[in-house]
Amino acid sequence: MQVKDNHPTLRKKIASFFRNPALYQAEFAHAGVTELKRRGRVETRSLQASDDVPRGFTGFAGVRQLFRLERQVLVKRTGEVHSEEVYGMTSLARAWCPAERLLSLVRGHWTIENRVHYVRDVTMGEDKSQTRSGSLPQVMAMFRGAALALVRSAGYGNVAAARRYFAARPIQALKLMGCQITE
């Protein structure tokens, strides 16, 4: 959905679409939400979406809407403001996915990104893995997934803290996996 910097031309093209709506005779739907987050942060997200996408505009088949998402985070304690602008596209038609729903879906995507991919990449070190051949990369990914599932099912919200805890207490880790320990 999100168009990142690895597609710079497409990203610029979509940005131009939102900067010059008259050029494309585009109409936009809007949605926004402001939330008070932990640690005294106020997060505002506003989304513009349009289904007036010119045929073949993106080079991807089935694109029904383009969107621009602006994120702004205010740190109340310091007064710092962090802003980010993201562009994307979706195959979901506006009738099925109006701007409010699209905003929710984009937010849900980041929940997955933060809860799964970031944890696998950073906490579990998946990107640093040297296993590249045969079925070993898939087997290791399966073990990482099993470890994440065990840790989360045991109620640990912070995977990094749980890894440190179990690294220092291997018997507890074995018990978590259901192993019978006789002393």
C-alpha positions as CSV (number, residue, x, y, z in Angstrom):
1,M,0.0,0.0,0.0
2,Q,2.6,2.6,1.0
3,V,4.9,3.9,-1.8
4,K,8.4,4.2,-0.3
5,D,11.6,5.7,-1.4
6,N,12.6,2.5,-3.3
7,H,10.1,3.8,-5.9
8,P,11.2,7.4,-6.1
9,T,9.6,8.2,-9.4
10,L,6.3,6.8,-8.5
11,R,6.4,8.6,-5.1
12,K,7.1,11.9,-6.8
13,K,4.3,11.3,-9.3
14,I,1.8,10.6,-6.5
15,A,3.0,13.6,-4.6
16,S,2.4,15.7,-7.7
17,F,-1.1,14.3,-8.0
18,F,-2.0,15.7,-4.5
19,R,-0.2,19.0,-5.1
20,N,-1.9,19.7,-8.4
21,P,-5.5,18.4,-8.1
22,A,-6.8,20.7,-10.9
23,L,-4.3,19.3,-13.3
24,Y,-5.7,15.8,-12.8
25,Q,-9.3,17.0,-12.2
26,A,-9.2,15.1,-9.0
27,E,-11.6,15.3,-6.0
28,F,-10.5,14.2,-2.6
29,A,-12.1,12.6,0.4
30,H,-10.7,13.5,3.8
31,A,-10.5,11.8,7.2
32,G,-8.6,12.5,10.4
33,V,-8.1,11.4,13.9
34,T,-6.2,12.8,16.9
35,E,-5.2,10.5,19.8
36,L,-3.5,11.0,23.1
37,K,-0.8,8.4,23.4
38,R,1.4,7.1,26.2
39,R,4.3,9.2,27.5
40,G,2.4,12.5,26.8
41,R,2.3,12.3,23.0
42,V,-0.5,13.7,20.9
43,E,-0.7,11.9,17.5
44,T,-2.7,13.4,14.6
45,R,-3.2,11.6,11.4
46,S,-5.1,13.1,8.4
47,L,-5.7,11.3,5.1
48,Q,-6.6,12.5,1.7
49,A,-7.8,9.9,-0.8
50,S,-8.9,10.1,-4.4
51,D,-10.3,7.5,-6.8
52,D,-9.8,9.9,-9.8
53,V,-6.7,8.0,-10.7
54,P,-5.8,8.4,-14.4
55,R,-5.7,5.0,-16.3
56,G,-2.1,3.6,-16.1
57,F,-0.9,6.4,-13.8
58,T,0.9,4.2,-11.4
59,G,2.0,1.4,-13.7
60,F,0.4,-1.1,-11.4
61,A,-2.8,-2.9,-12.5
62,G,-5.9,-2.6,-10.3
63,V,-5.0,0.6,-8.4
64,R,-8.4,2.2,-7.5
65,Q,-7.3,4.9,-5.1
66,L,-4.3,7.0,-4.2
67,F,-3.8,8.5,-0.7
68,R,-1.7,10.9,1.2
69,L,-1.3,10.5,4.9
70,E,0.1,13.2,7.2
71,R,1.3,12.1,10.6
72,Q,2.1,14.7,13.3
73,V,3.3,13.8,16.8
74,L,3.4,16.4,19.5
75,V,5.5,15.6,22.6
76,K,3.7,17.6,25.2
77,R,6.6,17.6,27.7
78,T,9.1,19.3,25.3
79,G,6.8,20.8,22.7
80,E,8.6,19.0,19.9
81,V,6.6,18.3,16.8
82,H,7.5,15.5,14.4
83,S,5.8,15.4,11.0
84,E,5.8,12.8,8.2
85,E,4.0,12.6,4.9
86,V,3.4,9.2,3.3
87,Y,1.9,8.3,-0.1
88,G,0.2,5.2,-1.1
89,M,-2.2,3.3,-3.3
90,T,-4.8,0.6,-2.9
91,S,-6.9,-1.6,-5.0
92,L,-9.9,-1.0,-2.7
93,A,-12.6,1.0,-4.4
94,R,-13.9,4.2,-2.7
95,A,-17.4,2.7,-2.4
96,W,-16.0,-0.2,-0.3
97,C,-13.3,1.7,1.4
98,P,-14.0,5.4,2.1
99,A,-11.3,7.7,3.5
100,E,-12.2,6.9,7.2
101,R,-11.9,3.1,6.6
102,L,-8.7,3.6,4.6
103,L,-7.2,5.6,7.5
104,S,-8.0,2.8,9.8
105,L,-6.5,0.2,7.5
106,V,-3.3,2.1,7.1
107,R,-3.0,2.4,10.9
108,G,-3.7,-1.4,11.2
109,H,-0.9,-2.0,8.7
110,W,1.6,-0.2,11.0
111,T,0.4,-2.2,14.0
112,I,1.4,-5.3,12.1
113,E,4.7,-3.7,10.9
114,N,5.5,-2.7,14.5
115,R,4.4,-5.9,16.3
116,V,5.7,-8.4,13.8
117,H,8.2,-7.2,11.3
118,Y,10.1,-4.8,13.5
119,V,10.3,-7.4,16.3
120,R,11.5,-10.0,13.8
121,D,14.0,-7.7,12.2
122,V,15.4,-5.8,15.2
123,T,14.7,-7.9,18.4
124,M,15.1,-11.3,16.8
125,G,17.9,-10.2,14.5
126,E,16.3,-11.7,11.4
127,D,18.0,-9.2,9.0
128,K,21.4,-10.0,10.4
129,S,21.0,-13.7,9.9
130,Q,23.7,-15.3,7.7
131,T,21.6,-18.3,6.7
132,R,20.9,-18.0,3.0
133,S,20.8,-21.4,1.4
134,G,18.4,-24.4,1.3
135,S,15.5,-24.6,3.7
136,L,17.4,-23.3,6.7
137,P,16.2,-19.7,6.4
138,Q,12.6,-20.9,6.5
139,V,13.3,-23.2,9.5
140,M,14.9,-20.4,11.4
141,A,12.0,-18.1,10.6
142,M,9.7,-20.8,12.0
143,F,11.7,-21.1,15.2
144,R,11.6,-17.3,15.6
145,G,7.9,-17.3,15.0
146,A,7.4,-20.0,17.6
147,A,9.5,-18.2,20.1
148,L,7.5,-15.0,19.6
149,A,4.2,-16.9,19.9
150,L,5.4,-18.5,23.2
151,V,6.6,-15.3,24.7
152,R,3.4,-13.4,23.7
153,S,1.1,-16.2,24.9
154,A,2.9,-16.2,28.2
155,G,1.8,-12.5,28.6
156,Y,5.1,-10.7,27.9
157,G,4.4,-7.5,26.0
158,N,8.1,-6.5,25.6
159,V,9.8,-9.2,23.6
160,A,13.3,-7.8,24.1
161,A,12.8,-7.9,27.9
162,A,11.4,-11.4,27.7
163,R,14.5,-12.5,25.7
164,R,16.8,-11.1,28.3
165,Y,14.8,-12.7,31.1
166,F,14.8,-16.2,29.5
167,A,18.5,-15.9,28.4
168,A,19.4,-15.5,32.1
169,R,17.0,-18.3,33.1
170,P,17.2,-21.2,30.7
171,I,15.2,-23.5,33.0
172,Q,12.3,-21.1,32.9
173,A,12.5,-21.0,29.1
174,L,12.4,-24.8,28.9
175,K,9.4,-24.8,31.3
176,L,7.7,-22.2,29.1
177,M,8.1,-24.6,26.1
178,G,6.4,-27.4,28.2
179,C,9.5,-29.4,29.0
180,Q,9.5,-31.5,32.2
181,I,12.4,-30.5,34.3
182,T,13.6,-32.9,37.0
183,E,16.1,-31.6,39.5
